Amino acid sequence: MKFTWFQSKLTFVIIPEANGSVVRLKLPRAALWCAASLMLLLFGTTCVLSVRSLHSTVSISLKSVEMKGRTVQLEQDLHRKNAAIERLQNDIYALSKQAAEVRSQMERMQRLEQDLHKLAPGSIERRKADGQPVSSAVSAGEGGMGGEAFPVTEEQTHELAEATGARYASLHAEMKELASRLGQTKRQLQEKQERQQRTPDIWPTLSKVVTSSYGYRKDPFTKKLSFHRGIDIAGKLGDPVYAVAGGVVHSAGYDRLHGHNVVIEHDKGLRTWYMHLNSAQVDRGDPVDKGQAIGQLGTTGRSTGPHLHYEVLLSGKSTDPAPYIPNDNRKKERNK
């Protein structure tokens, strides 16, 4: 019965226009069923392929989005790393600049120390640091070491750089203050040295034998009481006569009373006068230093023998030279 149904035919009548002939098309039921099945199969296959294609497209899109997200995350991580590296580089650069400034300060302080030693030799000593000395083994890194090693994070490295920078800044400020104090001390020593340079405080001759002091005495020529305005220092003919302080030659010349003589102008209205020289080695207006030879000891002018008449004038008036010469090893032979 079923087989007969498949073998039966269906007639399709095609009626054209009014003047055309009628066309009858007979097709077996099996052919029509096969054609319908084939169309349904093609439609199903097309749907399956479309679904699979859509799934693949969606999967690819999701993976693309995921990859873009990962790429963005990696770019952000890379940006943070680059920013951290840049900060560390800036910190290292700042530390290097601070280290250079500290080295420069140290060099200036060392030069100041050398200058201070020159200005006041022996008065400034380097002191050793207080505390127990570090053993050679520790300082050389010898001996055992151990302990667990913990990796340093980026944040810890940054904190270390900041702490080191703060210590450098503090050290720089301390050294700057110390350099200022040393500079002030240097200026004070220079001023003191200049005052000492221009203050009479040495013997004007090699000899320290005073033959006549400052004050009243019997004149060696008239034997009458007279006032002696300086001191007479005995010595050998031709011995050097020294400037007792730095200054400028006020006058240098010869007259019958004082012989060859030199007057030196010092600070604060102070002058020193050197008389009876065998010869003078300076001229008016010449600058002189303390201890510089300005002439030779002699016996020119009103003199009984080789000696130096040394006189100190303060604001134009004679004063006792004794406070301006050292007391050590002073010898007094006779008071004429």
C-alpha positions in Angstrom: 0.0 0.0 0.0 2.8 2.4 1.0 4.8 1.3 -2.0 1.9 2.0 -4.3 1.6 5.5 -2.7 5.2 6.3 -3.7 4.7 5.0 -7.2 1.6 7.1 -7.8 1.9 10.3 -9.8 0.7 13.8 -9.3 -0.4 15.8 -12.3 0.3 19.5 -12.5 -1.7 21.4 -15.0 -0.1 24.6 -16.4 -2.6 26.9 -18.1 -1.0 29.6 -20.1 -2.7 32.6 -21.7 -6.1 32.2 -23.3 -4.7 31.3 -26.7 -2.0 28.8 -25.4 -2.3 25.1 -25.0 -2.7 23.5 -21.6 0.4 21.7 -20.3 0.0 18.7 -18.1 3.1 17.7 -16.0 3.0 14.3 -14.3 5.6 13.7 -11.5 6.0 10.7 -9.2 5.3 11.3 -5.5 8.8 9.9 -4.6 10.6 12.5 -6.7 8.7 15.3 -5.1 9.4 13.9 -1.7 13.1 13.5 -2.5 13.2 17.1 -3.8 11.5 18.4 -0.6 13.8 16.3 1.6 16.8 17.6 -0.3 15.7 21.2 0.1 15.1 20.7 3.8 18.5 19.1 4.2 20.1 22.0 2.4 18.2 24.5 4.6 19.3 22.6 7.8 22.9 22.4 6.7 22.9 26.2 5.9 21.5 26.9 9.4 24.1 24.8 11.1 26.9 26.3 9.1 25.5 29.8 9.9 25.3 29.1 13.6 28.8 27.7 13.7 30.1 30.7 11.7 28.3 33.1 14.1 29.8 31.2 17.1 33.3 31.4 15.6 32.8 35.1 15.0 31.6 35.7 18.5 34.5 33.7 19.9 37.0 35.6 17.9 35.4 38.9 19.0 35.6 37.8 22.6 39.2 36.8 22.3 40.0 40.1 20.5 38.4 42.0 23.4 40.3 39.9 25.9 43.5 40.5 24.1 42.8 44.2 23.9 42.2 44.2 27.7 45.4 42.3 28.3 47.3 44.7 26.0 45.9 47.7 27.8 46.8 46.1 31.2 50.3 45.4 29.9 50.6 48.9 28.6 49.5 50.3 32.0 52.0 48.1 33.8 54.7 49.2 31.4 53.8 52.8 31.9 54.0 52.4 35.7 57.3 50.6 35.4 58.7 53.3 33.1 57.4 56.0 35.5 59.1 54.2 38.5 62.3 53.9 36.5 62.2 57.6 35.7 61.6 58.5 39.3 64.5 56.3 40.4 66.7 57.8 37.7 65.7 61.3 38.9 66.4 60.3 42.5 69.8 58.9 41.5 70.6 62.1 39.5 69.6 64.3 42.4 71.8 62.1 44.8 74.7 62.4 42.4 74.3 66.2 42.3 74.2 66.3 46.1 77.2 64.0 46.3 79.1 66.4 44.0 78.1 69.4 46.1 79.2 67.5 49.3 82.6 66.7 47.6 82.9 70.4 46.6 82.1 71.5 50.1 84.7 69.0 51.5 87.3 70.3 49.1 86.6 73.9 50.2 86.7 72.9 53.8 90.1 71.1 53.3 91.4 74.3 51.6 90.1 76.4 54.5 91.8 74.0 56.9 95.1 74.3 55.1 94.7 78.1 55.1 94.0 78.0 58.8 97.1 75.8 59.5 99.2 78.4 57.5 97.7 81.3 59.5 97.9 79.6 62.9 100.4 76.8 62.6 100.1 74.3 65.5 97.0 75.9 66.9 94.6 73.8 65.0 94.8 70.1 65.2 92.9 67.4 63.6 90.9 65.4 66.2 90.2 61.8 66.0 86.5 60.8 66.1 85.2 59.6 69.5 84.2 56.1 70.0 85.6 52.6 69.6 87.8 52.0 66.6 86.5 49.7 63.9 88.5 46.5 63.7 90.4 45.7 60.5 88.3 42.6 59.9 85.0 44.5 60.0 86.3 47.4 57.9 87.8 45.0 55.4 84.6 42.9 55.2 86.2 39.8 56.6 84.5 37.2 58.9 81.2 35.5 58.6 77.9 36.9 57.4 74.5 35.4 56.9 70.7 35.8 57.2 67.7 35.4 55.0 67.7 37.6 51.9 64.5 39.6 51.2 64.1 41.2 47.8 63.8 45.0 47.9 60.6 46.3 46.4 60.3 49.3 44.1 58.6 51.3 46.9 61.4 50.4 49.3 64.0 51.5 46.8 62.2 54.8 46.3 62.0 55.3 50.1 65.7 54.5 50.4 66.6 57.1 47.7 64.4 59.7 49.5 66.0 58.9 52.9 69.5 59.0 51.4 68.7 62.3 49.7 67.4 63.7 53.1 70.7 62.7 54.8 72.7 64.3 52.0 70.7 67.5 52.3 71.2 67.5 56.1 74.9 66.8 55.7 75.1 69.5 53.0 73.5 72.1 55.4 75.8 71.1 58.2 78.9 71.4 56.1 77.7 74.7 54.7 77.3 76.0 58.3 80.7 74.6 59.2 82.3 76.1 56.1 80.8 79.5 57.1 82.2 79.2 60.6 85.6 78.2 59.2 85.5 81.1 56.8 84.7 83.5 59.7 87.5 82.0 61.7 89.9 82.4 58.8 88.9 86.1 58.4 89.5 86.6 62.1 92.9 84.9 62.0 93.8 87.0 58.9 92.8 90.1 60.7 94.8 89.1 63.8 97.7 88.1 61.6 97.6 91.5 59.9 97.4 93.3 63.2 100.4 91.2 64.5 102.2 92.0 61.2 101.8 95.7 61.8 102.3 95.6 65.6 105.9 96.0 66.9 106.7 92.9 69.0 110.2 91.7 68.0 113.8 92.9 68.5 115.2 95.2 65.8 118.7 93.7 66.1 120.4 90.3 66.6 121.8 91.6 69.9 119.6 92.0 72.9 122.1 94.0 75.0 120.5 97.3 76.1 123.1 99.8 77.0 120.7 102.7 77.8 117.0 102.5 78.7 114.2 104.9 78.1 113.9 107.8 80.5 116.3 110.1 82.5 120.0 109.5 82.3 123.4 111.3 82.2 124.2 112.4 78.7 127.2 110.4 77.5 128.8 113.6 76.0 127.8 116.4 78.5 127.4 114.1 81.6 124.4 116.2 82.4 120.9 114.9 83.3 118.9 114.5 80.2 115.9 112.5 78.9 116.5 109.6 76.7 113.5 109.0 74.3 114.4 105.5 73.2 116.7 102.6 74.0 120.2 101.9 72.9 121.0 98.4 71.8 124.7 97.5 71.4 125.8 95.3 68.5 128.5 94.7 65.9 129.1 97.2 63.2 127.3 96.1 60.1 124.8 93.8 61.8 121.4 93.9 60.2 118.7 96.1 61.6 115.1 94.8 61.2 111.7 96.5 60.9 109.8 95.5 64.1 106.5 95.5 62.2 105.0 95.9 58.8 104.4 99.4 57.4 105.6 102.1 55.0 108.8 104.0 55.2 107.9 107.5 56.4 111.4 108.9 55.9 114.9 107.7 55.3 117.9 110.1 55.4 120.9 111.5 57.2 121.6 114.3 59.6 124.5 115.2 62.0 122.5 114.3 65.2 120.8 111.0 64.2 123.2 109.9 61.4 121.6 107.5 58.9 118.1 107.0 60.2 114.8 105.4 59.1 111.2 106.2 60.3 108.5 103.6 59.6 104.8 104.3 59.8 102.6 101.5 61.2 98.9 101.4 62.1 97.0 103.7 64.5 99.5 106.5 64.6 102.4 104.3 65.6 105.9 104.9 64.2 109.3 103.4 64.9 112.6 105.2 64.5 116.0 103.6 63.8 119.0 105.9 64.3 122.9 105.8 63.9 122.7 103.3 61.1 125.8 102.5 59.1 123.6 102.6 56.0 119.9 102.5 55.1 118.5 99.9 52.7 115.1 101.5 52.1 113.7 104.7 50.8 110.7 106.9 51.6 107.4 105.3 50.5 108.8 101.7 50.4 106.5 99.1 52.0 108.2 96.9 54.5 107.4 93.6 56.2 108.0 92.6 59.8 111.5 91.2 60.1 112.7 92.8 56.9 116.3 94.2 57.0 116.1 98.0 56.5 119.7 98.9 57.2 123.0 98.1 59.0 123.9 98.8 62.6 126.5 101.6 62.8 127.8 104.6 64.7 126.9 107.6 62.5 125.7 110.9 63.9 126.0 111.7 67.7 127.2 108.3 68.8 129.9 106.9 71.1 130.1 103.5 69.3 128.3 100.9 67.3 124.7 100.7 68.5 121.1 101.2 67.5 119.0 104.0 69.0 115.4 102.5 68.8 112.6 104.8 69.4 108.8 104.4 69.4 106.4 107.3 68.7 102.7 107.2 69.4 100.6 110.0 67.9 103.9 111.9 67.4 105.1 111.6 71.0 107.9 109.3 72.2 106.9 106.3 74.4 108.8 103.6 76.2 109.7 100.9 73.6 109.9 98.2 76.4 106.3 97.0 75.9 106.9 96.5 72.2 109.8 94.1 72.5 110.0 90.6 74.1 111.3 90.4 77.7 113.1 87.1 77.2 116.9 87.0 77.3 117.1 90.8 77.6 120.5 91.9 78.8 121.4 95.3 80.3 125.1 96.0 80.2 125.2 99.5 81.6 123.1 102.6 81.8 124.9 105.6 80.6 
